[in-house]
Amino acid sequence: MTQFAPFDVADYLDDEETIAQYITAALEDPNPDVFLSAVRDVARARGMTQLARDAGLGRESLYKALTPGAKPRYDTVLKLLHALGVKLSASPVHS
């Protein structure tokens, strides 16, 4: 029987371009938990403690903000994204 290691997306989030594409894809999903999950994956890839420090947040606050169902403040999300080296942008919706 073939054994496979569990897939962990955090293993592949190793540069800003990949991270930006991953978060952009998550933003396309109407479920806000998908976005929080993507940011959490990136945070795990970068290291939660380092990200909390870079964003000026406590580690516990970071975990709470990225818990499914959480409703983090807009400024918290911006701090996290800035610390991850990505920014949000808007573009027109084409039907």
C-alpha positions as CSV (number, residue, x, y, z in Angstrom):
1,M,0.0,0.0,0.0
2,T,1.3,3.4,-1.0
3,Q,1.6,6.0,1.9
4,F,1.4,9.7,1.2
5,A,2.3,12.5,3.5
6,P,-0.6,14.8,4.4
7,F,-0.9,17.8,2.1
8,D,-0.2,21.1,3.8
9,V,-0.6,24.2,1.6
10,A,1.6,26.1,4.0
11,D,4.6,24.1,2.6
12,Y,4.1,25.8,-0.8
13,L,3.5,29.4,0.3
14,D,7.1,30.5,0.1
15,D,7.1,33.8,-1.8
16,E,5.1,36.9,-2.0
17,E,3.8,36.2,-5.5
18,T,2.4,32.8,-4.5
19,I,1.0,34.2,-1.3
20,A,-0.7,37.1,-3.2
21,Q,-2.3,34.6,-5.7
22,Y,-3.5,32.3,-3.0
23,I,-5.1,35.2,-1.0
24,T,-6.6,36.6,-4.2
25,A,-8.2,33.2,-5.0
26,A,-9.6,33.1,-1.5
27,L,-11.1,36.5,-1.8
28,E,-13.2,35.3,-4.8
29,D,-15.1,32.9,-2.5
30,P,-18.2,34.6,-1.0
31,N,-17.6,32.7,2.4
32,P,-15.4,35.0,4.5
33,D,-14.0,32.0,6.4
34,V,-12.2,30.9,3.2
35,F,-10.3,34.2,3.3
36,L,-9.5,33.9,7.0
37,S,-8.4,30.3,6.4
38,A,-6.1,31.4,3.6
39,V,-4.5,34.1,5.7
40,R,-4.1,31.5,8.5
41,D,-2.3,29.2,6.1
42,V,0.0,31.9,5.1
43,A,0.6,32.9,8.7
44,R,1.5,29.3,9.5
45,A,3.9,29.3,6.5
46,R,5.6,32.5,7.8
47,G,5.4,31.6,11.5
48,M,2.6,32.8,13.7
49,T,4.9,34.4,16.3
50,Q,6.8,36.3,13.7
51,L,3.7,37.5,11.9
52,A,2.1,38.6,15.2
53,R,5.3,40.6,16.0
54,D,5.5,42.1,12.4
55,A,1.8,43.1,12.5
56,G,2.0,44.6,16.0
57,L,-0.4,42.1,17.5
58,G,-0.3,39.6,20.4
59,R,0.0,36.0,19.3
60,E,-3.3,35.2,21.1
61,S,-5.0,38.0,19.2
62,L,-3.7,36.7,15.9
63,Y,-5.1,33.2,16.6
64,K,-8.4,34.7,17.6
65,A,-8.6,36.9,14.5
66,L,-7.9,33.9,12.2
67,T,-10.3,31.5,13.8
68,P,-13.2,30.4,11.5
69,G,-16.2,32.5,12.2
70,A,-14.1,35.3,13.6
71,K,-14.9,38.8,12.5
72,P,-11.6,40.6,12.6
73,R,-11.5,44.4,12.4
74,Y,-10.6,45.9,9.0
75,D,-7.5,47.5,10.5
76,T,-6.4,44.1,11.8
77,V,-6.7,42.5,8.4
78,L,-4.7,45.3,6.8
79,K,-1.9,45.0,9.4
80,L,-1.8,41.2,8.8
81,L,-1.7,41.6,5.0
82,H,1.0,44.3,5.2
83,A,3.1,42.1,7.5
84,L,2.7,39.3,4.9
85,G,3.9,41.6,2.1
86,V,0.6,41.8,0.2
87,K,-2.1,44.4,-0.3
88,L,-5.7,44.3,-1.3
89,S,-6.8,46.0,-4.5
90,A,-10.2,46.5,-6.2
91,S,-11.1,45.8,-9.9
92,P,-14.3,46.1,-11.8
93,V,-16.6,43.1,-11.8
94,H,-17.3,41.7,-15.2
95,S,-20.5,39.7,-15.7
